[in-house]
Amino acid sequence: MSDFKFEAWPTEFRQINQYFGQNPQNYAQFGLPGHEGLDLMAPTGSRIFAVAPGTVRVVNTSPTGHNYGIHVRVDHKDGWQTIYAHMQRANVRVGQPVKAGDQLGLADNTGNSFGSHLHLTLKRQNSSYTDNSGTKWPYNIYDPTPFLLPLLGWQRPAGPYTDGYAYTNGIIVVGDLAQVNSGGINLRKNPSIVGQLIDLVPGGTIIIVTGPAKGQYTPVQVANVSLSNPPVPPAPTPGPPPPATEHQVDGWAFTNYITRSGNQAVVGQYGINLRAAPQRTATNIGLVKGGSTVTVTGSSQGEYTPVRARRIDFSGPINIPDDVTQPTPPPAPQPTPDPQPSPPPADAILGWAYTNNLTINGRTVTSGRFGTNLRAAPVRGGSKLGLFVEGATGTLAGQNSGEYTPVYVSRSSLRNIPATLPPVTQPTPLPGDTPAPPPTPQPTADTTPGWAFTAAITVSGNTAVAGQYGINLRNAPRRDAKKVGFVPGNASMIVTGAAQGEYTPVRVDDNILQDKVTGPVVVIDTISPPDNVQNPEPPILGSASIGLHASADPGISQAEIDEFADMRPGMIKVLSFHEPTAVQKLSQAHPRARWVVRAFLDFRSQGGVRTISPGQFLNDTINDVKRTLNMIGSGKDVVIELHNEPNLVPEGLTGAWSDGASFAQWWLEVLRLYKQALPGSKFIYPGLSPGAAVSGIKQDHIQFVEASRAAVEAADGLGIHTYWSNVYPMSRALDVLDDYISRFRYKPIWITEASNNKAGTPVYRKAQQYLDFWREIQKRPTVQGVTYFVASASDPNFKEEVWVGRDIGKRVGRR
């Protein structure tokens, strides 16, 4: 069995724009069952990288004459091959060896392509692939998705676990792992929609699949710490008191970080900064490791308890000032333990160096001429950790293995350190030595505890290094936990305990931790690069939110607020005229929801339609929009939909515009004015009334949107409306969506209205259809989510779409 794997993301942006196997209708002409690879975000001129080591097999430099345009093919071990298509330029030559992460060229739109992106195809020589549906793929094509998932944080979470059942439509299953879709799912004890509820599992969480689906549910295991209300572990039991001869240090421990039992206490999983006085600003003596037992030496003062800790329980250096506040007289001097070998430098990396290029004097190791490659294993093909520069020194770490010597080398003595360090083979200690402790970061300042996403760090002993994107430090081991701060890429951290679920407990030097905490970053413009600040959170596959459109009337009742609570929305749409305090209540009740705010203005007049200029539209809507944004609050993911269904006469057609082209001119001026009034906000093109033209009422939505393409391209995204009924099946509504996607391949799409809008379908069936539709849009990665129409409405024309009073929210919320 091959151990081939992807080791590097192939573009500068971790976003998938089209999945493998999608849109079969577009690929049948090529003899393919569907999209034969992955489309990844790659704006024009951005860099393309090799996913794994290999040798360049083909470089096609012609932008025409091949569906892939300018492309590169790389051969890898065990017959695997990757293809990088639609490039602007290739920077490699045939026969050139490449490493994972090496640049192959620049992205573009050459060949049969719609918008700049990278198309990545995976093949395996003399082999064939059959997907889960039983479809056999031709031309040695394989699905690259499972190979990319570990780079998006897909790895088995650490236990302990809780067994239960997950709603199958609410998770994305790949092999024996699954990821919870946006908004989270209810974990149940039984495979039934009325099965006993265990807890809510946050969106994005990786869970373990334990068997085949049973009806609408899949048996799974969820790490206890990933639950919204994890079971409380038993209180730790202190170890025996240290012997009187053991060297100890007195200081003050933050009371909330220790668990006391009599005159003993156990340090919490984060460890504690032992201080010289019972104050947060007092001198930091050193970091006492999590799980250590300390002796309580007196009564607490304020937030601190006086304790005595063993020197061997410290992680890093100990700095004992002359003015330590003592609650009791200091203990009598104790004998000092026998000296141990000096620990390696704090920023040292353990690796294996070729012995013949080293000079070893005692425990000091000097790198020879031209430097020495430091490797992760004592073999010539071991992964490189960096170049140990000529003349630099390191510390002997153990006994030789074959041709290699284990050595700790300071980062300052290494060149070309990879962004993510591979696991390192641990050496055998030298005779007479106790195993040398791994290097620990030297806390030059205080440290902040938190949880690091395990898949985004490289752990070696009790240290960890953040990956190339950095990490968001969280206050609990869950994806929805509060963010404490941002740790930059390649920064070191202290590991304070074993991984739990998808997270590892760490402490970060306060001089490293950045105050800026990133929120959910929605990549809006897929043609030009987004802001320089990259979101360190890996995107989830099932990222499309499920939501609800608030009332069609100005008022939002308490019954409607309860309906939102029942359905657990991941996205909420409101109109700018909605009652402000109700909007605020919704925002407070659903702090993680995404928002669509429609700038509302009535274009109707007695006997016709008003002609409203862009300036008047701004003047008549901006205050309402600002008020609504203020009620939603800062730091939320919000887009503003500028107007509604402009291909309808009641919404302005035949007044301020006569067709899509004239609407584009009108809308672009509105957009310009709104950007001046609300800098930094995101604006989307309004949803159109779907369907063919109706004389005197509306224009065909396809003709209208094509004529107003300039407006769509200038927008930060595209709103669409789509509906179905018992005579107009959901598949037709999805066809409308797919047509938009095919016309605007990489434009983010918000489905701002969707529903089964006719009589003839039982309510329970409509609720199931809304879940089925949500499942379908997960397969379309440019779709941000859906807000179903409508929570409530006094207009009898909307009777069949209203949720309140029909238990639709409860049925959808059971997912």
N, C-alpha and C positions, 0 to 999 in steps of 0.2 A: 504494500500500500504506500502511495506517495506521501511524503511529508512536505510537498510544495505548499507554500503559503505566500500571500501578499504581505509585504513588510512595510510598504509606504503608500500613502494616499496619492493618487496620480495627478491631482490638480491642487491649486492653492486654496480651494474652497470645498469644504466637506458638505456638498449638497448634491443629491441625486435628482435629476430632472425628468428622467423617464426610466422605468423599470424594465427588466428583462421580460420578454414574452408579451409585452403590452401591444395594443393596437394591431392585431393580426390583419385587419383589413388593409393596412398600409404596406404590409410586407409580403402579402401573398404573391404579388407580382415578381418577387425575387425568389420564390420557392421556399419561403420561410414561414414557420407557424406564428411568428410574431417578431417583435423587436429582438435582435440577436445579440444584444449586449446591454450596457448601461450607458445612459447619457448623464454626464456629470457637469456641474457648473464650471465653466472656464471662459471668462470674458476674453475678447480679442486681445492678443498679445500677452496673456498670462502664461505662466510656465506649466509644462507637462513633464511628469516624472515617471521613471520606471517603477513598477510596483514590486519588483523582485530582482535579484541578480540574474544575469543572463548575457546573451550575445545578440547583437543586432543582426537580424536575418534579412530584412527588406527595408529599404528607404525609397519611398515613392515621392518624387519631388514635383510631380505635375499636379496642379490644382484641378484639372479637368481630366476626363477620360476614365475615371474610376469613381464609384459611389463613395469611397472613403476619402477622395481628394488626396491631399498630401498626407501621407501616413507612414508610420514606423511599425515594423513587426519585430518582436524580441523573442528569441527562443530561450526557454528556461529548462531546468532539470526535469527529468522523467517525461519528456515529450510535450510539456506544456508550452503554449505560445500566447502572448498578449499582443493585441493590435490597438494602436492609438491613432484615431482617425480625425479628419477635418482640420488638420493643423495649418498654421500660417507658414511655418518653417520648421524643418528638421535640423537638429544640431549634431547629429551623430552620423556615422558612416557604417556601411555593411562590414561585419566582422568585428566591430568594436565591442569589447566587453563593457558591461555596465553593472553598477551596483544599485540596490534598492535606493530610491530617492535621487538618483542621478537625473539631470535634466535631459530630456529627449528633444525638446523643441518648444514652440509657442503655439497657443490655441488660436483657432479661427473658425471659418465657416466654409471651407473648401469642399468640393464634391457635392453629393446629394444631401444638403443640409439646410436647416431652417434656423438661423441664429447661431452665434458662436457658442461652442461647447466642445467637450471631449466625448467622443464615442469610444467606449472601451469594450473590445471583444476578447473572449477567452476561448482558446481551442486546445485540444490535446490530440497529438498525432496517433493514428491507428486506434482511435477510441470513439465511442459514441455516448451521448447523454440522453436519458429519458427523464422528463420532468415529472412532478407529482401527479399531473393529470393524465399521464401515460403517453404523452406526445414525445416521439423520438425526433431529436433535432439533427438536421443534416450537417455535412461539412465539418464534422468534429467539433461542433460548437457546444460550449458548456455555459451554464449560468455563473457569472462571476460574483453574484451577490453574496453567497456564503463566504467567499474569500475576502470580501471587503468588510464584512460585519465585525470581525474582531477589531478593526481599526475604528469602528463606531461604538466601541465599548461592549460588544457582545462577548461576554465570558461568563462562565458558571459562577453564580454568586456563592458566597460563603454562608454556611449554616450558623445556627440551627434553623430549621424550616417549619412551616405550617402547611399541612396538606389541605387541599380543597379543590374547588372547581371554578374555572374562569369561563366567562361567556366567550365562545369561540370567535364571534364577529368582533370582539373587543380586543383581540390580540393578533399579532403577526407571528406565525410559527415558522421556524427554520430549524429542521433537525429536532434535537431534544431540548432546544431553548425557544423561548418566545419573548416578545416585547409587548408590554401593555400599551395600547393606543392612547392618544392624547385624551386627557380628561379622567383617566383611570378606570378601573373595573371593580365590581363587587366580587370578593372571594366568598364562595358559598360552600357549605358542608356537603350539599347534595347537588347532583346535576339537574337542577330545576330552577326556573325563574322565581319560584316561591321557596327555594331551599333556604335553610337557615343561614343568615348573613354572618360571616366571620369578621370581615373588615374591608375597607377600601384600600386598593393597591394603587399607588400614584402612577400616572402616565409616564411611559419611558422605562419603567422598571423591567429588568430582565428576570424571568422566572423559568423554572425547570418543568418541562412537559414530562409527565410520568406514564402516559398511556394514550391510546386512541380516544378520539372524541366520543362522548355519549350524548346523543341528541344535539342540543345546541351548546353543550358545555364540554370543556376539555379538562382532564385531571392534571393538576399542577402542584408544584411545591414552591412556596414563596418564603424567602428569607424573613425571619421574624422581624428584623429591624426595618424591613421595607414596608411593613404594614403601617397604616396611619396611626393605629393605636397598638403598638407592639406589646406583647406580654412583658410584665415587669420581671426582670431576673431576680433571683434571690440575693439578699444582701451578702457581700463578700465576708468571709470569715478571716479575721486577722491570724497571721502566723504566730509562732511562739516568740516571746520577747528575745531580743538579741542578747548573747552572753555579755557579761560585764566587761570582758576583755576586748570587745569589738570596738574599733574606732568609730565614733559617731559625731554628728554635727547637730547643733541646736539651731532652731530658727522658727519661723512662723509660717503655717500652711493656711491657704485659703479654705475656710471651713466647708464651703459647698463642694469642694473637690476631694474631700476625704469622707470615709464612712467609719464612724467611731463605734467601738465596742469596749466599754470600760476604759482602761488607760492605754489601749491599743487602737490603732486606726489603719485602714487600708486606703492607699492612694488611688484615686479614680483613674480611669483608663487613659486620660490625657497626660497624667503626671502632674506635678505641682512645681511652681517656682517657689523654692524655699526663700523666705525673705528675712532680713535682719531685724525687722520691726513689724508690728501689726498694722501696716499701711500698704496700700497699693503702689505707692511711689518709693517704698523702701528699697534698699540695695538688694539685688537678686544674688543670693548665695550660690544657687545652682539649681538644676532641674532634677527632681527626684522622680524616678521612673514609675509609670502606672503599675498598680498591683503590688507595690512595695508596702511592707508593714512598717509603721513608725510608732514611736512611743509618745503619748500625750504627757506633757510635763507640767501642765497647769491649766488654769481657767482661760476660756476664750476671751479675747478683747476685740470688740467690734466684729469685723468680718473674718478674723484670723484666730487660729488655735496654735498655742506653742507646742512644738513637737521636737523629737530627736530622731534623726535619720542616720542610717548606716552609710558610710562613705561608698561602699560597694553598690549601693542602690542609686547613686547619682549617675546621670547620663551626661558626660562632658565634664568640663573643669569645675572646680569648687573654689569660690572666692569668698573667704571669711573675713569680713571687715572687723576692725577693732571695737566697733560700737554696737555689737549685737545685743538687742534688748532681751534680757533673761528674766523669765518669770520666777526662776529658782536659781540658787547658786549653780555655777557650771560644774559638771562632773569632774572627778579626778582624772588626771592625764592617763591615757591608756597606751599600751605598747602599739607601735606602728607595725602593720603586717609586713611580711617580706616583700621586697620590691618585685614588681612584675615588669616585663618588657614594656618600654614606652609605647603608648598607643600611636597609631599612624596619624598623619595630619587630618584635620576635620573634614577637608574637602577631598580626601584621597579616594581614588578609585582602585579597587582590587582587580588585578588582571595577571596574565601570564606573558612573560617576556622571554625571547630566545636567549638561552643561557650563554651561547658563544659570543654574544654581542654585549655582554654585561661585565662589569667589574664589581665583585662582591667583597666587601671588607666588613667582617662582623655582620651586623644587620643592615648596613648601608649598601645600597645597590646603585651603581652609576651606569647610565646608558652610554653605549659605545658610539662609534663613528656613524654619522648620518642618522642617528636615532634608531629606536627599536619599536616595532609594532607591538602594542599591548593588546592581547587577545583575551577573549572570554573563556577559552578552554586551552589546555596544553597540547594543542595540535596545530599543524601548519595552516589548516583551513578554518581555524576558529574565528568567530566574528571579531572584527576590529573594534577596540574601545578607544583608540586614538594612537598618535605617534608620541612615544616617550622620547623627548628631544635629547639630542646629543649633549652629554656632560651633565644632564640633570640627575638628581638623586631621588631614590625612593627607599622604602623600608621593606626588608625581607619579610614575607608573610607566611612562610612555611617551607615544607620540603619540596625539592624538585620533583617533576613528573616528566619522564622522558627527556626531551630536548628543552624543556621550559622551566622557568623559575617563577614562583608566585611572588608578586611584589605589590605593595601599596604605593601609588604615585599620585602626588598632588595634581589637581586640575591645572594649576599654573604651569606644570611641567609637561602637559599633554597638548597636542594639537589635533584638530579634526575630530573632536569628540562628537559622536552621533547624537541626534536629538533624543533618541530613546535608547537607553543602554540595555543590551540583552542580559539574560541571567548569566552569572559567572560561576564556573566550577570552583568549589571551595577546596583549598589546599589542606594537606595533612600537617598538623602542627609539628614544629621542630622537637626533637627529643628533649624531654625535661620541661617543655613549655606547657602551660595550660593553653587552650585555644585562644589565640589573640582575639580580643573583641573587635568587631568591625568599627571603622571610624565613625564618630558621631559629630554632627555639626557643633561648633563651639558657639554657644549663645553669647554674642557680644552685647545683646540687649535682651529684653524680656521676649517671651514666646507666647503665641496665641494658639490655643487648642482648637481642633476642628476635625472634619472628616474630608478626606481626599478621595476622589473617584479612582478606584483601584486600577482600572484599565488605562488611566491617563498618567500613571506614575510608574517608575521603575524602582522596585524595592531591593535593597541589598543589606541584609542584616537589620540594624535598627536605624537605617537612613533610607530616604527615598528622594528621587529626583523627578520634578514635574516634567511632563512631556512637552513637545514643541509648542503646543497651543496654550500651555499653562493650565491651571485648574481654578475653579471656584471652590474656596474652602467653605464647608457648610457646618451648621451647628448640630446636625444629626445625620445618621447614615441613610438618608433617603433622598430621592431626586427632587422632592418638593420641599426639602428643608430650607430654612432661611440661610442666605449667603452671608458669611462672615467677612469675606474679602477675597481678593484675587492674588494667586501665587503665579508669578511669571514663569515662562518656560525655562527649563534647565535649572531652576532654583532648588536648593536642598531643603529637606525637611527632616524632622526627627520622628520616626515611627514609634508610637507609644503603646501599641498592642496589636492583636491579631485582627485581620480583616473581618468585617461583619457585613453580610449581604454584598453590596457592590462597592463598599467604602472601607477605607483604612483610617484608623485614628492617628493623627499626626499633631505635631506642634511646629509652628512656623515662626521664625525670627521676625519680630515686629519691624525690623529694618527692611525686610524683604516683602512682607505682606502689604499689598496696595489697598488703599481705602476704597478704590473704585470697584463697585460690585456690578457686574454686567447683568442685565435683565434678558428676557427672551429677545433675541435678535432675529428679526424677520428679514431675510434677504429679499429686497424689493426689486432692485434693478439688476436683471440677470444679463444685461448686455455690457455695461461698464462695471468696474470693480466696486464693491461696497466700501464702507468706511474701513480705514486701516485697522480698527479694533476688531479682532476676530472673536467670536463667541467661543469660549473654550468648551462649552457643552456640546458633545456629539449629537447631531440631529437624530431623531427617532424615526423609524420607518412609518409607523401609523400616526403621522403628525397632524392629519386633518381633524379639526375640532368639530364637535356636534353642538349645535346651539339653537336658539329660538329668537324670533323677531318679536319684540315687545308690541304692545297694543297698537292697533291702527288708529286709535283715538288718543287725544292728549293725556288722559288720565290713565294711571297704572294702579289697579286696585290691589288690596292685600291678597285677594284670591289669586291674582296673577303673580305676585311675588312668591306666593306659596307654590305655584305651578313651576316657576323657575327652580325653586329649591328642590322640588321632587325630581326634576329632569336632570339636575347636575350639569349645567351648561358649561361647555368649554369656550363658547363664543356667544355674545349677546349683541343684537342689533337694536338700536334705539333711534328715534326720530328727534331732531333738534327741538321740536315743540313739546316733548314729553315733560311731565311735571318733574321739577328738579329733585325734590326730596326722594321721590320714588327711584329715580336713577341712582341717587346716592345710596339708597338702601340696597339696590341690586349690586352695586360695586362693592359695598362692604360685605355683603353675603357671599360674593363670589370673587375673592381677591385675585385669583389666578386666571380669570376668564379673559379672553381677547374680545375686542369691541369693534363694531361697525357703527359709526354715527352718520346718519343720512341728513345732509343739509336740506331741510324740508321747506318748500314754498309751493303754494297752490297757484297754478297757472290758469285756472278756470275763471271765466267771467260770464255774466248773463248773456246767453246766446252765442258764446264763442270762447276764444282763448286770449289771454293777455299776452301782449308783446313786451317781454321783460328783458332789459339790457343786462350784460354781465355786471355792470356797476350796480344796478338795482338789485340783482340777485344777491350780490355780496352784502349790500346795505341791509337787505331785508332778512338775511339769514345769519350773518356773522355773530351777532350778539347771542342768539340762541345757541349756536354751535359752541361758542366760548363758554357759555354757562354750563352746557352739557359736559364738555371736557373737564370743567372745574369740578363738577359733581362726580365724575368718574375718578378723578384724582390723577396725580402724577405717577410716572413710572409704569404705566399700563401700556399694553400693546393695542393701539387704536389706529384705525384707518377711517378716513372721512369719505363717504360716498357723495359726490357732488351731483345732486339731482336724482331723478328716477324715471325710467322708461321713456326716454325722450323720443322714441319712435311712435308714441301715441299722441293723438291730437289733444286730449285733455292735459297732457304734460308739456305742451308747448309747440308741438309740430303744427305748422302753418302759421305760427305767430312769429317768434324770434328766429326760427329756422324753418327751412322748407324740406330739408333732406339731411342725410348723414354728413355730407361735406360742409354745409352751412352750420350744422350743429357743432362740428369739430372746431370751426372758427370761433363760435360763441363759447364753447366749453374751454378752449385753450386760454381765452381771455379771463374766464372765471378762475381757471387754475392759477394763472399768473397773479391775479388779485388775492386769491386765498393764500398763496405761498408768501406773499408780502405780509398778509395779516397774521398768519400762523406759521412762521418759519420753523422748519424742522418737522412739521407734521407730514403724514403720508396721505395721499389722495388717490382714490380709485375711480375709474370710469364707471358710470352708472349702469346697473342691470337694465337690459332691454326686455320689452314684452316679446316672448318667443312666438314664432310662427310666421305664416305667410301674411302678405298684405291684405287688409280689409278696407275697401274703398270708404274714404271719409272718416276712418277711425285710426288706422295705423299703417306703417310701412313695414315691409319684410325685414326681420331683424338681421338677416345675413347681409342683405344689400346695404342696410343702414350702417352696420358696424364696419363693413369694408370701406364704405365711403368716408367714414370718420376714423380711419386707421391712424391718422396722425395724432388724434386725441388719445387713443389707446396707448400708442407708443410713448407719448409724453407722460402718461399716468404712472403712478407707482404700482398699479395693479388693475385688474379688470373685475368688475362686478358682473354677475350673470344671474338671470332668473330662469327657472325651469320647473315644469309641473307635469303631473301625470294623473291618471284616473283609472276607473275600471274599464274604460274603452280606449284609453290612450296609455299604453303600458309604460312602466318605469324605464324599460330599455330604450324607449324613444326619448325620454328625458335625459338619459345618459348619452344618447346620440347627440343631443343638442350640446351637452357639455363637451363631448369629445370633438365636435366640430370646432368649438371655440379653441380648444387646446391645439388642434391641428393648424389653426390660423395664427395663433399667437403662442408658439411652442413653449417659450420659456418665460412667459409673463405670469406672475402669481395671480391666481384666480380666487375670488371670494364668491361663494354662492350665497347671495344676500337674500334671495327668496327661493323657496322650493316647497312643494306640498302635493299631496293628493287632494285636488281642489273640487272634486265632484262627489255627489251622493252615490250610493251603491256599493261602498266598501265598508265593512264593519270597522268600528273604532279600533278594536284590538288588532285588526289586520293593518290598518293605517300605521299604528305604532310600530308594528314589526317592519313595515316597509321603510319607515324612517331609519330604523337600525340597519336594514339591508342597504339602503342608499348610502349611509355613512360608511359601511364596510366597503362598498364599491369605490368611493372617492379616496380611500386609503391607497388604492392602486394607482392613483394619479398624483404624483408628488408635487406638482405645481399648485394643486388645489389646497388652499389654506383651511377651508372648513365650510360649513353650511349653517345658515340660520333659517330654520323652518318658519314658514308663515302660517299662522300668526297666533300669538298668545291669546289675544281677545280682540273683539271688534263689534261695534254696534251695527255696522252695515250688513244687512241680510245677505248681500252677495258673497260675503266671506264666511257664511255660516258653517260650511263643510270643512273649513280650514282651522277654525277656532279650537284651541286646546283646553282652555279653562272650563271646568265642569264636566270634562269627558274622560278624565284619568289618563290622558295620553302622556302627561309628564311623568306620572308614576310608572307607567309601563316602560317608557324609554329609560327612566332613571334606574331601573333594575339591572341594567347591563353590568 
